[in-house]
């Protein structure tokens, strides 16, 4: 697997990252262990987790695998804070200094590690001054809890505001956003802002909830995420008339290249400007194996340009 630096920093990560969103929600501990082993064996390093994934179950599963299945020092662990998951089962934004640092400390205890390689503020908090948020990130770095910092889910103006407020030794190095052939809105302002400030992009949901694999072209498979009550809205928002044209183009390209639609969709977003890594979650080892094989595909420029046009 190839590696890239994240933005203008010296942090190097695998250009494919392993997401743990499904862990504890359809992916049990044994399956997660198999995924993590296969990912590292393929050369992967970046693993993304959050206390919000599976209401904390994903972090607990990952904690059991660190060192027992894969040495901690072989991974670039990316975590996040800013969403309080303890408020009577609901979630609220809390990016205050105390809220962020308390959640960071809880994550470190949960994972059984003394630091995160990347720590990202999970959302914009309109009730907390941006200077306070950046102060918390700086303290996390200077206290040794965190190596690099970033944000996720920010709009373009929010990213630019935060980047301008960030100070050394804790400049923002990453921004994690949804980015795929069916979600290109980030190209208008967010990615230009990231490029201007030397911030690398972690592309999340690159397969649009599986829609770009073509599995929903003939209906809703009974064993798919779209048929699952927990995930159905995540999938159905991509099932639009314009999406049909894009998916058809992806399938046509895959047929012409002798590969899978998954490989085509993944390669397209992976090689977009300023993308440092593409985060992919898998329900089981079979799905992840398909992703790891697909990661080797390089799209011919003509096909990449045709997909640009149809998805614009």
C-alpha positions in Angstrom: 0.0 0.0 0.0 1.2 3.5 -0.8 1.7 6.2 1.9 1.1 9.9 1.8 1.9 12.9 4.0 -1.1 14.7 5.6 -1.2 18.2 4.3 1.9 20.3 5.0 2.8 18.1 8.0 5.3 15.3 8.3 2.7 12.8 9.3 2.6 9.8 6.9 -0.4 7.6 6.6 -1.6 4.8 4.4 -3.7 6.2 1.5 -6.4 3.8 2.6 -7.7 4.1 6.1 -9.7 1.6 8.1 -12.9 3.0 9.6 -14.5 1.3 12.7 -18.0 2.8 12.4 -19.6 -0.6 12.0 -17.7 -2.2 14.9 -20.2 -3.2 17.5 -23.0 -2.5 15.0 -22.9 -5.6 12.8 -19.2 -6.3 13.2 -18.3 -8.3 16.3 -14.9 -8.6 18.0 -13.7 -11.6 16.1 -14.6 -10.1 12.7 -13.0 -6.8 13.7 -9.8 -8.7 14.7 -9.7 -10.4 11.3 -10.2 -7.0 9.5 -7.5 -5.3 11.5 -5.0 -8.1 10.8 -5.7 -8.1 7.1 -5.5 -4.3 6.9 -2.1 -4.2 8.6 -0.8 -7.1 6.6 -1.7 -5.2 3.5 0.4 -2.3 4.7 -2.4 -0.1 6.2 -1.7 2.1 9.1 -4.5 4.7 9.6 -7.3 3.5 11.8 -10.2 5.8 12.6 -12.3 5.5 15.7 -14.6 7.7 17.9 -16.6 7.4 21.1 -19.7 8.0 19.0 -19.2 4.8 16.9 -21.5 2.2 18.3 -22.1 4.4 21.4 -18.5 3.5 22.5 -18.5 -0.2 21.5 -16.1 0.4 18.6 -13.5 1.9 20.9 -13.8 -1.0 23.4 -13.4 -3.6 20.6 -10.3 -1.8 19.3 -8.8 -1.6 22.8 -9.0 -5.4 23.0 -7.1 -5.7 19.7 -4.3 -3.3 20.4 -1.0 -5.2 21.0 -2.9 -8.5 21.3 -3.6 -8.6 17.5 -1.6 -5.7 16.1 1.2 -3.8 17.9 0.0 -0.3 18.8 3.1 1.3 17.3 2.3 0.0 13.9 -0.9 2.0 13.7 -1.7 5.7 13.2 -4.7 6.0 15.5 -7.2 8.8 14.7 -9.8 9.6 17.3 -12.3 12.5 17.9 -14.0 14.5 20.6 -16.7 17.0 20.7 -19.8 14.9 20.8 -21.1 14.0 24.3 -22.7 10.6 24.1 -23.6 10.4 27.8 -26.5 12.8 27.9 -29.5 10.5 28.5 -28.7 8.4 25.5 -28.7 11.4 23.1 -25.9 13.4 21.6 -25.0 17.0 22.0 -22.2 19.2 20.9 -19.6 20.1 23.5 -16.4 21.5 22.3 -15.5 23.5 25.4 -12.0 23.1 26.7 -13.2 20.8 29.5 -15.6 18.9 27.3 -12.9 18.1 24.7 -10.1 17.3 27.1 -12.3 15.1 29.3 -13.5 13.1 26.3 -9.9 12.8 25.1 -8.8 11.4 28.5 -11.7 9.0 28.5 -10.7 7.8 25.0 -7.1 7.2 26.0 -8.3 5.2 29.1 -10.7 3.2 26.9 -8.0 2.4 24.3 -5.3 1.8 26.9 -2.8 4.0 25.1 -1.0 7.2 26.3 -1.6 9.1 23.1 -3.5 9.5 19.8 -1.6 10.1 16.6 -4.4 12.3 15.2 -7.1 13.9 17.4 -10.0 15.7 15.6 -12.7 18.0 16.8 -15.8 16.1 15.7 -18.0 19.1 14.9 -18.3 22.9 14.9 -19.6 24.2 18.2 -21.3 27.6 17.8 -21.4 28.1 21.5 -17.6 27.8 22.1 -15.2 30.4 20.9 -12.9 29.0 18.3 -9.8 30.3 20.3 -10.9 28.1 23.2 -11.2 25.1 20.9 -7.7 25.7 19.5 -6.3 26.2 23.0 -7.6 22.8 23.9 -5.9 21.3 20.9 -2.6 23.0 21.7 -2.7 21.8 25.3 -3.4 18.2 24.1 -0.3 18.3 21.9 2.0 20.0 24.5 0.9 17.6 27.2 1.8 14.6 25.1 -1.7 13.2 24.7 -1.8 13.9 21.0 0.7 14.1 18.1 -1.3 15.9 15.5 -4.7 17.7 15.4 -7.5 18.3 13.0 -11.3 18.7 12.6 -14.1 16.8 10.9 -17.4 17.8 9.4 -16.5 21.5 9.2 -17.7 23.8 6.4 -15.2 25.8 4.3 -15.5 29.0 6.3 -15.3 27.1 9.6 -12.2 25.3 8.6 -10.5 28.5 7.5 -11.5 30.3 10.7 -10.1 27.4 12.8 -6.9 27.2 10.8 -6.3 30.9 11.2 -6.8 30.6 15.0 -4.6 27.5 15.4 -1.1 28.1 16.6 2.1 26.2 16.6 2.9 23.7 18.0 -0.6 22.5 17.1 -1.6 23.6 13.5 -4.5 21.8 12.0 -3.2 19.1 9.7 -6.3 17.2 8.7 -10.0 17.6 8.0 -12.3 14.6 7.7 -15.3 15.0 5.4 -17.7 13.0 3.4 -16.4 12.9 -0.2 -17.4 10.6 -3.1 -18.7 10.7 -6.6 -22.2 11.4 -5.0 -20.9 14.0 -2.5 -18.8 16.6 -4.2 -20.0 19.7 -2.5 -16.8 19.9 -0.5 -14.9 20.8 -3.7 -16.5 24.3 -3.8 -15.1 25.8 -0.6 -13.8 23.2 1.9 -11.1 21.6 -0.2 -9.8 25.0 -1.5 -9.6 26.2 2.1 -7.8 23.0 3.2 -5.3 23.4 0.3 -4.7 27.1 1.2 -3.9 26.2 4.8 -1.9 23.1 4.1 -4.5 20.7 5.6 -4.9 17.2 4.3 -8.3 15.6 3.6 -9.5 12.3 5.0 -12.2 11.3 2.6 -15.0 9.5 4.5 -18.0 7.5 3.1 -16.2 7.2 -0.3 -18.7 4.6 -1.5 -21.8 6.6 -0.6 -23.1 4.0 1.8 -22.5 1.2 -0.8 -24.6 2.9 -3.5 -21.6 3.3 -5.7 -20.9 -0.4 -5.7 -24.0 -0.8 -7.8 -25.7 -3.1 -5.3 -28.9 -1.0 -5.2 -29.5 -0.8 -9.0 -32.1 -3.5 -9.0 -33.7 -2.8 -5.7 -33.0 -3.0 -1.9 -31.1 -6.3 -1.1 -32.5 -7.8 2.1 -29.0 -8.1 3.7 -27.8 -4.6 2.7 -27.3 -1.6 4.9 -30.2 0.1 3.1 -32.6 -2.6 4.5 -31.3 -2.1 8.0 -33.5 0.2 10.2 -30.3 1.7 11.7 -28.7 2.7 8.4 -31.6 3.0 5.9 -31.7 6.8 5.9 -27.9 6.9 5.4 -28.3 4.9 2.2 -31.6 6.2 0.9 -30.4 9.8 0.7 -28.1 8.7 -2.1 -30.8 6.9 -4.1 -31.7 9.8 -6.4 -32.3 10.2 -10.1 -29.0 11.9 -10.6 -27.2 9.2 -8.6 -28.5 6.6 -11.1 -26.5 8.2 -13.9 -23.4 8.3 -11.8 -23.7 4.7 -10.7 -24.4 3.6 -14.3 -21.2 5.3 -15.4 -19.2 3.7 -12.6 -20.5 0.2 -13.6 -19.7 0.9 -17.2 -16.2 2.0 -16.4 -15.7 -1.1 -14.2 -16.9 -3.4 -17.0 -14.4 -1.8 -19.4 -11.5 -2.1 -17.0 -12.4 -5.6 -15.9 -12.7 -4.6 -12.3 -15.5 -3.9 -9.7 -17.6 -0.7 -9.4 -16.2 -0.5 -5.8 -12.7 -0.3 -7.2 -13.6 2.4 -9.6 -15.4 4.6 -7.1 -12.7 4.2 -4.5 -9.9 4.9 -6.9 -11.6 8.1 -8.1 -11.9 9.7 -4.7 -8.6 8.4 -3.4 -6.7 10.2 -6.2 -8.5 13.5 -5.9 -6.3 16.5 -5.2 -5.4 17.0 -1.5 -6.8 13.7 -0.3 -4.3 12.2 2.1 -6.3 9.0 2.9 -9.7 7.5 2.1 -11.5 5.9 5.0 -13.4 2.7 4.3 -15.4 0.6 6.8 -16.4 -2.9 6.1 -19.1 -5.2 7.6 -16.9 -8.3 7.3 -13.5 -9.6 6.1 -14.9 -10.4 2.7 -15.9 -6.8 2.1 -12.6 -5.5 3.3 -10.6 -8.0 1.1 -12.5 -6.5 -1.9 -11.5 -3.0 -0.8 -7.8 -3.9 -0.3 -7.6 -5.5 -3.7 -9.4 -2.5 -5.3 -6.9 -0.1 -3.7 -4.3 -1.1 -6.2 -6.4 0.2 -9.2 -5.2 3.4 -11.0 -7.9 4.9 -13.1 -6.9 5.9 -16.7 -7.1 9.7 -17.0 -9.9 9.5 -19.7 -12.1 7.4 -17.4 -11.4 9.7 -14.4 -12.4 12.7 -16.5 -15.6 11.1 -17.7 -16.6 10.3 -14.1 -15.8 14.0 -13.2 -18.2 15.1 -15.9 -21.1 12.8 -15.1 -20.9 13.5 -11.4 -20.3 17.3 -11.6 
